[in-house]
Amino acid sequence: MPSKSDIGSRSIFVVLSGDEESFGASLRQMAGSREVEILSKNELRPRAIFSTLRRLWSRPIDTFSYFTISAAWQQRRVLLLLISLAAGARRAVILDGQESSTYSWNRIIFREVPRTVVEIVTAPLLLLLDNVARTVIDGLCSSGALPPAAYTRGLGSCETWLYVLQVPASVRLESGTSSHVRGVLEALIETGRDVRVVSYGELPAMSTCHRRTEVAWPPIAWFGLFPRLRERFNNLVWLIRLWRATGQARPDVVYQRHARHAWAAAAVARLRGIPFVLEFNESEVRAGVGWNGLARTSDVRRSESFCLRHATVVGYISDELSELTGTAAGRRVGRS
């Protein structure tokens, strides 16, 4: 929830994620005598935005605020900020349940907009770098230039596991994901393994944590205008980070939960000759088409196929998913 300092004399709030009704009730109680309007996010869609802006311009706005799942990594942030400027607001605020970021006119015009221009100009170079890096590593593996993954103690008795939790940069670790991650980590620890975790965010509290060390690598807030491009940018950052982490920790196994555009762990494990265990809960290609409405999935398919090809072991949740996994990887994968 926002603090009282986030509520001006006349404030507009848009709930991008969460329960709009409960948020509005709590907000009005906090605002007291100050004027607060809860604006539906549907009023900011292309068909309705111009009529909405004309209505908002009728009276001065002190604060135009957005409540979202993550203030720091909000997708398409610059578009939201430009809408607040177009509405005539004195300042814009993006907030979540833990933090808020305030943007003045000067910050939007002289920092956020130029930064977005740089992102647009450098986007083709980033795509080229991502494709070339993956193709080169794939070629080295296919040509036999790299030695096969070697177990130091055998898969069942490995003492040190590097658990990689690299997911799309716009997502918090919460709800079912949090419970699942906790279960996997506790199972690894209870079976006698030392676990080093590298994650995009803070992990849930656990009862057995004496054999676990963790490092949080928050995503870098660039390319927010292009969510999938941001994922590919952060994957290249993770490629460097994981290379250093594996060199320092020298794990016996690298374990990763599959995520869209997250092929860095597979690449680093293959380059270093470390067994790579891939937890495959859902094809991101199918999820992209069915759930996220992605019109193009070729880049997602290439990344997913790369991870499946170079995994030593693929763990999945059903025989049906095994069939799909085997097709995507070009081989049959046994259930684990």
C-alpha positions as CSV (number, residue, x, y, z in Angstrom):
1,M,0.0,0.0,0.0
2,P,1.1,3.6,-0.6
3,S,2.2,5.8,2.3
4,K,0.5,9.1,3.0
5,S,3.3,11.0,1.2
6,D,2.2,9.2,-2.0
7,I,-1.2,10.7,-1.8
8,G,-1.5,14.3,-3.0
9,S,-4.3,16.8,-2.9
10,R,-5.8,15.1,-6.0
11,S,-4.4,11.6,-6.8
12,I,-5.2,9.1,-9.5
13,F,-4.4,5.5,-8.8
14,V,-4.3,2.7,-11.4
15,V,-4.1,-0.9,-10.0
16,L,-2.1,-2.9,-12.6
17,S,-2.1,-6.1,-10.4
18,G,-4.0,-7.1,-7.4
19,D,-7.5,-6.7,-6.0
20,E,-8.8,-3.3,-7.2
21,E,-11.7,-3.1,-4.8
22,S,-9.8,-3.9,-1.6
23,F,-7.0,-1.6,-2.6
24,G,-9.4,1.2,-3.3
25,A,-11.2,0.8,0.1
26,S,-7.9,0.9,2.0
27,L,-6.6,3.8,0.0
28,R,-9.7,6.0,0.6
29,Q,-9.5,5.3,4.3
30,M,-5.9,6.4,4.3
31,A,-6.5,9.5,2.2
32,G,-9.0,11.0,4.5
33,S,-10.2,14.3,3.1
34,R,-7.9,14.3,0.1
35,E,-9.4,13.5,-3.3
36,V,-8.6,10.0,-4.6
37,E,-9.8,8.4,-7.9
38,I,-9.2,4.8,-8.7
39,L,-8.8,4.5,-12.5
40,S,-9.4,1.1,-14.2
41,K,-6.4,-0.1,-16.2
42,N,-8.9,-0.7,-19.0
43,E,-9.3,3.0,-19.3
44,L,-5.6,3.2,-20.3
45,R,-5.9,0.8,-23.2
46,P,-5.5,2.2,-26.8
47,R,-9.3,2.5,-27.5
48,A,-10.1,4.4,-24.3
49,I,-7.0,6.3,-23.4
50,F,-7.6,9.5,-25.4
51,S,-11.1,10.0,-23.8
52,T,-9.6,9.3,-20.4
53,L,-6.9,11.8,-20.8
54,R,-9.3,14.5,-21.9
55,R,-11.4,13.9,-18.8
56,L,-8.4,14.0,-16.5
57,W,-7.2,17.2,-18.0
58,S,-10.3,19.1,-16.8
59,R,-8.8,19.5,-13.3
60,P,-5.2,19.6,-12.0
61,I,-3.6,16.3,-10.8
62,D,-1.0,16.3,-8.1
63,T,-0.1,12.6,-8.2
64,F,-0.6,9.9,-10.8
65,S,0.2,6.5,-9.2
66,Y,0.4,2.9,-10.4
67,F,0.2,-0.1,-8.1
68,T,2.0,-3.1,-9.5
69,I,3.6,-6.4,-8.7
70,S,7.1,-4.9,-8.6
71,A,7.9,-1.2,-8.7
72,A,11.5,-1.6,-9.6
73,W,11.1,-3.9,-12.5
74,Q,7.8,-2.7,-14.0
75,Q,7.4,-3.5,-17.6
76,R,6.9,-0.7,-20.1
77,R,7.5,1.8,-17.3
78,V,8.3,4.7,-19.6
79,L,4.8,4.4,-21.3
80,L,3.1,4.6,-17.9
81,L,5.2,7.7,-17.0
82,L,4.4,9.4,-20.3
83,I,0.6,8.7,-19.7
84,S,1.0,10.5,-16.3
85,L,2.6,13.5,-18.1
86,A,-0.1,13.5,-20.8
87,A,-2.7,13.6,-18.0
88,G,-1.1,16.7,-16.6
89,A,0.1,15.2,-13.3
90,R,2.7,17.0,-11.3
91,R,4.5,13.7,-10.5
92,A,4.2,10.0,-11.2
93,V,4.6,7.2,-8.6
94,I,5.1,3.5,-9.3
95,L,4.6,1.4,-6.1
96,D,4.1,-2.1,-4.8
97,G,3.6,-3.6,-1.4
98,Q,7.2,-2.9,-0.4
99,E,8.6,0.2,-2.2
100,S,7.7,3.1,-4.3
101,S,9.6,5.2,-6.9
102,T,8.7,8.8,-7.6
103,Y,9.2,10.5,-11.0
104,S,9.2,14.2,-11.6
105,W,8.7,15.8,-15.0
106,N,12.5,16.4,-15.2
107,R,13.3,12.8,-14.3
108,I,10.9,11.5,-16.9
109,I,12.0,13.8,-19.8
110,F,15.7,14.0,-19.2
111,R,16.4,10.5,-17.8
112,E,13.7,7.9,-18.6
113,V,13.0,9.0,-22.2
114,P,16.7,9.2,-23.3
115,R,17.3,5.9,-21.6
116,T,14.5,4.3,-23.6
117,V,15.9,5.8,-26.9
118,V,19.3,4.2,-26.1
119,E,17.5,0.8,-25.5
120,I,15.7,1.1,-28.8
121,V,18.9,1.9,-30.7
122,T,20.9,-0.9,-29.1
123,A,18.2,-3.6,-29.3
124,P,19.4,-5.1,-32.6
125,L,22.9,-5.4,-31.2
126,L,21.6,-7.2,-28.1
127,L,19.6,-9.6,-30.2
128,L,22.6,-10.3,-32.4
129,L,24.9,-10.9,-29.4
130,D,22.4,-13.2,-27.8
131,N,22.0,-15.3,-30.9
132,V,25.7,-15.4,-31.7
133,A,26.7,-16.4,-28.2
134,R,24.2,-19.3,-28.0
135,T,25.1,-20.5,-31.6
136,V,28.9,-20.4,-30.8
137,I,28.4,-22.4,-27.6
138,D,26.1,-24.8,-29.3
139,G,28.6,-25.3,-32.1
140,L,31.5,-26.0,-29.7
141,C,29.4,-28.6,-28.0
142,S,28.2,-30.3,-31.2
143,S,31.7,-30.4,-32.7
144,G,33.2,-32.3,-29.8
145,A,35.5,-29.4,-28.8
146,L,34.2,-29.5,-25.3
147,P,34.5,-32.6,-23.1
148,P,31.3,-34.3,-21.9
149,A,29.9,-33.5,-18.5
150,A,31.7,-35.5,-15.9
151,Y,30.4,-36.6,-12.5
152,T,32.9,-36.1,-9.7
153,R,31.0,-38.3,-7.2
154,G,28.1,-39.8,-9.2
155,L,24.7,-38.2,-9.5
156,G,23.3,-39.8,-6.3
157,S,26.1,-38.7,-4.0
158,C,27.0,-35.2,-5.2
159,E,27.8,-33.0,-2.2
160,T,27.6,-29.5,-3.8
161,W,24.7,-28.4,-6.0
162,L,24.3,-25.0,-7.5
163,Y,20.6,-24.2,-7.6
164,V,19.8,-21.6,-10.3
165,L,16.5,-19.7,-10.1
166,Q,16.5,-17.4,-13.2
167,V,13.0,-16.5,-14.3
168,P,11.6,-13.6,-16.3
169,A,12.8,-10.5,-14.8
170,S,9.3,-9.0,-14.1
171,V,8.2,-11.7,-11.7
172,R,8.5,-11.9,-7.9
173,L,9.1,-15.1,-6.1
174,E,5.8,-15.8,-4.4
175,S,2.7,-18.0,-4.1
176,G,3.1,-21.5,-5.6
177,T,6.5,-20.9,-7.0
178,S,7.8,-20.1,-3.5
179,S,6.3,-23.3,-2.0
180,H,7.8,-25.4,-4.9
181,V,11.2,-23.9,-4.5
182,R,11.2,-24.5,-0.8
183,G,10.3,-28.1,-1.3
184,V,13.0,-28.8,-3.7
185,L,15.7,-27.1,-1.6
186,E,14.7,-28.8,1.6
187,A,14.7,-32.2,-0.2
188,L,18.2,-31.5,-1.5
189,I,19.4,-30.5,1.9
190,E,17.8,-33.4,3.8
191,T,19.5,-35.9,1.4
192,G,22.9,-34.6,2.5
193,R,23.7,-32.1,-0.2
194,D,25.2,-28.7,0.3
195,V,23.3,-26.2,-1.8
196,R,24.4,-22.9,-3.1
197,V,21.5,-20.9,-4.5
198,V,21.7,-18.0,-7.0
199,S,18.3,-16.4,-7.4
200,Y,16.7,-13.3,-8.9
201,G,15.1,-12.5,-5.5
202,E,14.9,-13.4,-1.9
203,L,14.1,-17.0,-1.1
204,P,11.3,-18.2,1.3
205,A,12.1,-19.0,4.9
206,M,13.1,-22.6,5.5
207,S,13.3,-24.9,8.5
208,T,16.6,-26.5,7.3
209,C,18.9,-23.8,6.1
210,H,22.2,-24.6,7.8
211,R,23.5,-26.4,4.6
212,R,22.3,-23.6,2.2
213,T,24.0,-20.4,1.1
214,E,22.3,-18.0,-1.2
215,V,23.1,-15.0,-3.4
216,A,20.4,-12.8,-4.8
217,W,21.0,-11.3,-8.2
218,P,18.2,-8.8,-8.9
219,P,17.5,-8.3,-12.6
220,I,19.0,-5.2,-14.2
221,A,16.2,-2.7,-15.0
222,W,17.0,-2.1,-18.6
223,F,14.9,-2.7,-21.7
224,G,11.7,-2.3,-19.7
225,L,9.8,-1.2,-22.9
226,F,10.5,-4.7,-24.3
227,P,9.9,-7.4,-21.7
228,R,11.2,-10.3,-23.7
229,L,14.3,-8.3,-24.7
230,R,14.8,-7.5,-21.0
231,E,14.9,-11.3,-20.4
232,R,17.5,-11.9,-23.1
233,F,19.6,-9.0,-21.7
234,N,19.5,-10.4,-18.2
235,N,20.3,-13.9,-19.5
236,L,23.6,-12.5,-20.9
237,V,24.3,-10.9,-17.6
238,W,23.7,-14.2,-15.9
239,L,26.0,-15.9,-18.3
240,I,28.9,-13.9,-16.9
241,R,27.6,-14.2,-13.3
242,L,27.2,-17.9,-13.4
243,W,30.6,-18.4,-15.0
244,R,32.1,-16.6,-12.0
245,A,29.9,-18.5,-9.5
246,T,30.8,-21.9,-10.9
247,G,34.4,-21.0,-10.8
248,Q,34.2,-20.0,-7.2
249,A,31.9,-22.7,-5.9
250,R,33.0,-25.6,-8.1
251,P,29.7,-27.4,-7.8
252,D,29.3,-31.1,-8.6
253,V,25.9,-30.4,-10.3
254,V,24.1,-27.3,-11.7
255,Y,20.3,-27.5,-11.2
256,Q,18.0,-25.0,-12.8
257,R,14.2,-24.5,-13.0
258,H,13.4,-23.9,-16.6
259,A,12.4,-20.4,-17.6
260,R,11.9,-18.4,-20.7
261,H,15.1,-17.2,-22.4
262,A,17.1,-18.7,-19.5
263,W,19.9,-20.7,-21.2
264,A,22.9,-19.3,-19.3
265,A,23.0,-22.1,-16.8
266,A,23.0,-24.8,-19.5
267,A,25.7,-23.0,-21.4
268,V,28.0,-22.5,-18.4
269,A,27.5,-26.1,-17.1
270,R,28.4,-27.4,-20.6
271,L,31.4,-25.2,-21.0
272,R,32.8,-26.3,-17.6
273,G,31.9,-29.9,-18.0
274,I,29.5,-30.0,-15.0
275,P,26.4,-32.2,-15.1
276,F,23.3,-30.1,-15.7
277,V,19.9,-31.0,-14.2
278,L,16.9,-29.2,-15.8
279,E,13.6,-29.0,-14.0
280,F,11.1,-28.8,-16.8
281,N,7.6,-28.0,-15.5
282,E,6.1,-26.5,-18.7
283,S,7.2,-25.7,-22.2
284,E,7.6,-21.9,-22.4
285,V,6.7,-22.2,-26.1
286,R,3.2,-23.7,-25.3
287,A,2.8,-21.3,-22.3
288,G,3.7,-18.3,-24.5
289,V,1.0,-19.2,-27.0
290,G,-1.7,-20.4,-24.7
291,W,-1.2,-18.1,-21.7
292,N,0.8,-15.1,-22.6
293,G,-0.5,-14.5,-26.2
294,L,3.0,-14.4,-27.8
295,A,2.7,-13.9,-31.5
296,R,6.2,-15.1,-32.2
297,T,7.9,-17.9,-30.3
298,S,10.9,-18.7,-32.4
299,D,13.4,-17.1,-30.0
300,V,11.7,-18.9,-27.1
301,R,11.9,-22.2,-28.9
302,R,15.6,-21.9,-29.7
303,S,16.4,-21.1,-26.1
304,E,14.3,-24.0,-24.8
305,S,15.8,-26.5,-27.3
306,F,19.3,-25.4,-26.3
307,C,18.6,-26.2,-22.6
308,L,17.0,-29.6,-23.4
309,R,19.8,-30.6,-25.7
310,H,22.5,-29.9,-23.2
311,A,20.8,-31.2,-20.0
312,T,22.3,-34.3,-18.4
313,V,19.0,-35.1,-16.8
314,V,15.6,-33.6,-17.4
315,G,13.0,-33.8,-14.6
316,Y,9.4,-33.3,-15.5
317,I,6.0,-33.8,-14.0
318,S,4.1,-36.1,-16.4
319,D,4.5,-38.6,-19.2
320,E,2.7,-36.3,-21.6
321,L,5.2,-33.5,-20.9
322,S,7.9,-36.1,-21.5
323,E,6.7,-36.7,-25.0
324,L,6.6,-33.0,-25.7
325,T,10.0,-32.6,-24.2
326,G,11.5,-35.4,-26.3
327,T,10.1,-33.8,-29.4
328,A,11.4,-30.4,-28.6
329,A,14.9,-31.7,-27.7
330,G,15.1,-34.1,-30.7
331,R,15.4,-37.1,-28.3
332,R,13.3,-39.1,-25.9
333,V,13.7,-38.1,-22.3
334,G,13.1,-40.5,-19.5
335,R,10.9,-39.6,-16.6
336,S,12.6,-38.6,-13.3
